[in-house]
Amino acid sequence: MTHDATRSDPAETRERRHFGDDPAYGVIQQALAGVPRDFCRADCPLRADPHRCPWHNAEMLEYWSVDALEQWTIRRCPKNEGILAGLRQLLVD
C-alpha cells in the first residue's frame, strides 16, 4: 500500500468541520501551520502518511490531545521545532 501525497490537505478538511469552542483548536491550527509540507512529502521517513503522522491526518483533533501531540512530535518528527513552537504557546498559557 502506498500513500498518495496529492490527497486533500488535512488543514483544509479540518476547516470544514466544527470542533466546538475548544480553546486548543486555534493553537493547534497555528502549530499545523508550522508543518513543513514540502519536507514531509519529499524527505520525511513518514512521507506525510496520515496513518503514520497525526499532523497529516484530517481527524487528528478528534483523537489526539495537545499533550499527546506534543509528545509524539518530540519523539517522532524530524522537523519538530516549528510545530512545537505553536503547541507550546497553549501549554505555557
NORGI-V626954 format. One record per backbone hydrogen bond with DSSP energy under -0.5 kcal/mol. CO is the residue of the C=O (numbers start at 0). NH is the residue of the N-H. If there is no record, write none. Layout:
BEGIN
CO_NH ; CO_NH
END
This chain:
BEGIN
2_4 ; 3_6 ; 8_11 ; 8_12 ; 9_13 ; 10_14 ; 11_15 ; 12_15 ; 13_16 ; 16_18 ; 18_21 ; 21_24 ; 22_26 ; 23_27 ; 24_28 ; 25_29 ; 26_30 ; 27_31 ; 28_32 ; 29_33 ; 30_33 ; 31_34 ; 33_35 ; 34_36 ; 35_39 ; 36_40 ; 37_41 ; 38_42 ; 38_43 ; 43_46 ; 45_48 ; 47_49 ; 48_51 ; 48_52 ; 52_55 ; 53_56 ; 55_57 ; 56_59 ; 58_61 ; 58_62 ; 59_62 ; 59_63 ; 64_68 ; 65_69 ; 66_70 ; 67_71 ; 68_72 ; 69_73 ; 70_74 ; 71_75 ; 72_76 ; 75_77 ; 76_79 ; 78_82 ; 79_83 ; 80_84 ; 81_85 ; 82_86 ; 83_87 ; 84_88 ; 85_89 ; 86_89 ; 86_90 ; 87_91 ; 88_92
END
